[in-house]
């Protein structure tokens, strides 16, 4: 009797578990949860380091990136590198979110490794070999990136037949864009280092901000999912408000920045804060849906 019950329980677990995944996936859920929480922690730490430096030394610089040349440099670089790793490691809830997370993660690395031009303010330390630093750090990124891209293409073609046609096109487009970014970065750093030092940071920072806004937008307009008994629908209206708010506020602050009313610092800070709000809302939704699914399984 007990043996048969055990067999039924094992059989049930096998029938509801994806191939290659253990029946007990709590460790996977926790890892995913901690990665999501890690993004909030990294952005908060970066903001805290910059605001602390700004308050302690009366160092009101024009952008968050300008604090690279202050004692906040270590947290600035570590925070962006950690953000990039988390964005690449996390799988989006839909294809669009997944693509923007991956591409945004690449831009986060470039923002960290290629500092903004400057370092001449009284509270900054200009004694940094910027060109040598950019060449060394970006070269290391390219060395790691090439086999990673090759592996991604290999996995894409291995699972090609199991993907939907639309997913194939978008996944292939993502791979081509990533490879183009890799090749473009290699050419610029190898042959146009001076140009890279002056312009790559700003291009990467703007691109990262666009990807962050797009992640929220992808959730605002994703297809309506079936409700989970005892759970909640995806918070599509909240996502819509956050995405719209990020777009409107960012556009307004961009205009104010270009007209000299405010500095880029406030634009960057606002986008980061809105992304944290969106990320926390999405994490809460996932926790609720996970608990509802577990309750159904029980």
JOURJO-V488248 format. One record per residue. N is the residue number from 0. D_LAST is the distance of its C-alpha to the last C-alpha in Angstrom with 2 decimals. Layout:
BEGIN
((N,D_LAST) (N,D_LAST))
END
This chain:
BEGIN
((0,20.78) (1,18.82) (2,19.95) (3,18.81) (4,15.29) (5,15.32) (6,16.78) (7,14.17) (8,11.36) (9,13.82) (10,14.76) (11,11.37) (12,11.17) (13,14.74) (14,14.45) (15,12.16) (16,14.06) (17,17.43) (18,20.51) (19,21.66) (20,18.50) (21,16.69) (22,13.08) (23,12.85) (24,14.19) (25,14.02) (26,17.78) (27,18.36) (28,16.61) (29,18.69) (30,21.80) (31,21.51) (32,21.06) (33,24.07) (34,26.16) (35,25.73) (36,26.57) (37,29.44) (38,31.08) (39,31.26) (40,32.65) (41,35.22) (42,36.52) (43,36.71) (44,38.61) (45,40.97) (46,41.68) (47,42.21) (48,44.66) (49,46.63) (50,46.81) (51,47.79) (52,50.51) (53,51.64) (54,51.99) (55,53.47) (56,56.24) (57,56.80) (58,55.84) (59,55.10) (60,54.78) (61,54.32) (62,50.96) (63,47.98) (64,49.12) (65,52.50) (66,50.93) (67,50.74) (68,54.30) (69,53.42) (70,51.71) (71,48.39) (72,48.75) (73,46.40) (74,43.43) (75,44.38) (76,44.35) (77,41.34) (78,39.29) (79,40.12) (80,39.59) (81,36.17) (82,35.37) (83,36.54) (84,34.41) (85,31.22) (86,32.08) (87,32.68) (88,29.57) (89,27.13) (90,26.12) (91,26.64) (92,24.25) (93,26.93) (94,30.00) (95,32.47) (96,30.66) (97,30.30) (98,34.03) (99,35.18) (100,33.11) (101,34.73) (102,38.23) (103,37.95) (104,37.04) (105,40.27) (106,42.30) (107,40.87) (108,42.41) (109,45.73) (110,45.79) (111,45.36) (112,47.88) (113,50.56) (114,51.67) (115,53.23) (116,57.05) (117,58.69) (118,58.80) (119,62.11) (120,61.11) (121,62.37) (122,58.93) (123,58.04) (124,58.87) (125,60.41) (126,61.15) (127,58.50) (128,59.35) (129,57.29) (130,58.47) (131,57.98) (132,54.56) (133,53.46) (134,54.85) (135,53.21) (136,49.73) (137,49.46) (138,50.82) (139,48.07) (140,45.51) (141,47.14) (142,47.16) (143,43.41) (144,42.76) (145,44.57) (146,42.48) (147,39.30) (148,40.52) (149,41.52) (150,38.08) (151,36.47) (152,38.86) (153,38.21) (154,34.44) (155,35.13) (156,37.39) (157,35.22) (158,32.37) (159,34.91) (160,34.27) (161,30.52) (162,31.08) (163,31.89) (164,35.60) (165,35.32) (166,33.15) (167,35.77) (168,38.55) (169,36.90) (170,35.73) (171,39.26) (172,40.81) (173,38.80) (174,40.03) (175,43.60) (176,43.54) (177,42.29) (178,44.99) (179,47.58) (180,46.64) (181,47.02) (182,50.38) (183,51.65) (184,50.83) (185,52.58) (186,55.68) (187,55.90) (188,55.53) (189,57.88) (190,60.62) (191,60.21) (192,58.99) (193,61.00) (194,59.42) (195,55.94) (196,56.59) (197,57.69) (198,55.27) (199,52.09) (200,50.41) (201,50.89) (202,49.77) (203,46.60) (204,45.86) (205,46.28) (206,44.15) (207,41.34) (208,41.49) (209,41.42) (210,38.34) (211,36.55) (212,37.45) (213,36.47) (214,32.94) (215,32.48) (216,34.25) (217,32.11) (218,29.02) (219,31.06) (220,31.95) (221,29.08) (222,27.85) (223,25.62) (224,22.03) (225,19.79) (226,17.90) (227,14.18) (228,12.85) (229,12.80) (230,14.40) (231,18.02) (232,20.48) (233,22.09) (234,24.75) (235,27.51) (236,30.05) (237,29.74) (238,30.15) (239,33.12) (240,34.75) (241,34.30) (242,35.60) (243,38.48) (244,39.23) (245,39.37) (246,41.69) (247,43.95) (248,44.22) (249,44.77) (250,47.43) (251,49.13) (252,49.19) (253,50.43) (254,53.34) (255,54.10) (256,54.00) (257,56.37) (258,58.74) (259,58.80) (260,57.35) (261,54.49) (262,53.67) (263,50.97) (264,49.28) (265,47.94) (266,46.75) (267,44.80) (268,43.36) (269,42.25) (270,40.45) (271,38.63) (272,37.57) (273,36.32) (274,34.35) (275,32.70) (276,31.76) (277,30.32) (278,28.41) (279,26.87) (280,25.90) (281,24.26) (282,22.41) (283,21.06) (284,19.96) (285,18.11) (286,16.36) (287,15.31) (288,14.16) (289,12.27) (290,10.43) (291,9.85) (292,8.65) (293,6.15) (294,5.08) (295,5.39) (296,3.80) (297,0.00))
END
